[in-house]
Amino acid sequence: MRVLGRSGVEVSPLGFGAAGIGNLYTPVDDERAHEAVRAAWRRGIRYFDTAPHYGLGLSERRLGAALREYDRAAFTVSTKVGRRLEPADGTGDDLAHGFAVPASLRRVWDFGADGVRRTLEASLERLGLDRVDVVYLHDPDDHAEQAFREAYPALERLRSEGLVGAIGAGMNQAEMLTRFVRDTDVDVVLCAGRYTLLDRSAAHELLPEAAARGVSVVIGGAFNSGLLADPGPAAPYDYGRAPRELVERARRLAAVAERHGITLRAAALAFCAAHPAVVTVLAGARSAAEVHDCADQFTTRVPPAFWHDLHTTGLLPEAVPDPTGTGVGDPHDG
């Protein structure tokens, strides 16, 4: 287990991302969702991340129900604030937001201090818990002023009151997360899709700043929504259709991985996990089979020669460190 910043909150090196059991893109029934959480537990995963946004609360309800089988002191749960759920009069589904659930609720952006507390209280009710270990500000991209002025101080108060153990922000960008690291006293930031084999923008400032200041980094989106899991012509990238040039780059990465007897999935996870600022990598899963595959890939040894080949072919710039701790070097080192 690893500790988030100076908080004392512990997480496992591989975490369970619970968007999938909130019916991300396609429906998942209750039993399949429950089995996914059970499989994660059997594989040693003790960190579970969710949010009200995921399936309009469905992810939180399912995760909470599944975790009731286990000792509360043995696992870590994170959720998020910034999108408050309210009853909706509309019919139809929520697929416009990516979730195959009825549109019985609607999301309201709310980074006000009162909204933070109300959103967390509703999450605790859905989870069936009296506390969560980590709370993130969720996607405050277009609400920066209110997030820094109101929402972040509200999280500080919750932490000082002992209602949460660690606080931070979770986003699909590195720039504002770097500001959180520099200008606040966050314990952790969750960076999705910006430190991968295809997008290393978090390596420029965010990861070095976090390492220097003792702020932990959780990496999500290691597969960039799927392209690094299965680089086919229709593969998704950052929740949309992957550009042709990125599909071709992912295929080249996959070919190198195959030559070295590993999968691209294993390499993608290993790359994210290796940076010294990174404490855990979140893997999204909607079934027990997907959990077992992620755990298998995460524990696969990636040979140093694989990273050497990426550097020498230009698929990984020489300036970018790899899990061996170096750029171009002797492929037989380590």
C-alpha positions, 0 to 999 in steps of 0.5 A: 500500500502507498500513502497519498501525500502527507494524509496517511490515506493508503491506496493499492498500486492498482485501483478500480475505476468504477465508471464502468459499473455506472453503465458507461456507454453500455448497460451492466447488470447489478450482479455483473457489477458486483462480481467486478468489485469482488474480482478486484478484491480477490486480486488485491485491489483496495482503492476504489474510485467513483463519482456522482457523474458516473451513471447519475449516482448508479456507480456509487450505489453499486460500489457501496453495495458491493463493498459492504462485504468487506471490513471498512478499515481495509479499503479506500474510497474516493468520490468527487464533487462539482456536479450536484444531482437533482431530480429531472422531469425529462425522459429518455436516457443519459447517453448524451453524457456517456451513460446508459441510464434513465435520465431521472436526474440531472447534473448541476455544476456547483463548486460553491462551498454549500454545494460541495458539502451537499454533494458529498452528503448525497454521495455518502448516502448512495455509498452507504458509508459514514465517510469517504477517504478521498474527495476530488474536485471533479473537472473544474475546467470552466469553473476555476475561479469558484473552484479555487475561491470556494470549493477548495477551501470547503474541502480543506474544512472537511479535511480539518474536521476529519470528515475526509482523509485526503483532498485533491482535484481530478481532471483530464488536463495537466495545466490546472492540476499543476496550479492546484499543486503549486497554489493549494495544500492538496494531498493528491491529484487525479490526472486522466489521459495526460500521462500515457504512451500517447500523451505525455503532457503531464510530464512537462510540469505536473509530475515534476511539481508534484514530486517536488512538493510531496503531492501524490498523483493518481493516473487514470485513462492509461489506455486513452479511453481504449486506443491503447487497449485495442488499437483498431480503426474504430478505437476510441481516444479521449471519449471520441473517435481516434485520429488516424495518425494516433491509431497508426502510432498505437499499432506501431507500439502494439507491434513492438510489444508483440515482438517482446512477448507482451501486450500493449496493455501491459506496457501502457500500465507499466509506463504510467506506474513507473513515474516516482510521483505516481502512487496508483493507476486506476483501471476501469472495469465493468466485469470480473474478466476485465478486472482479472485482465487488468491485474494480469497486465499490471503484474506483467514484467515488461523487458528493458529491451522493449523500452529501448526499442521505443526510444530508438524508434522514436515512439518514446522521446529520449527525454522521457524516462521509462520504467527502467529509469533511463532513456536510450540505454543498453537493452540488456540492462536491468 
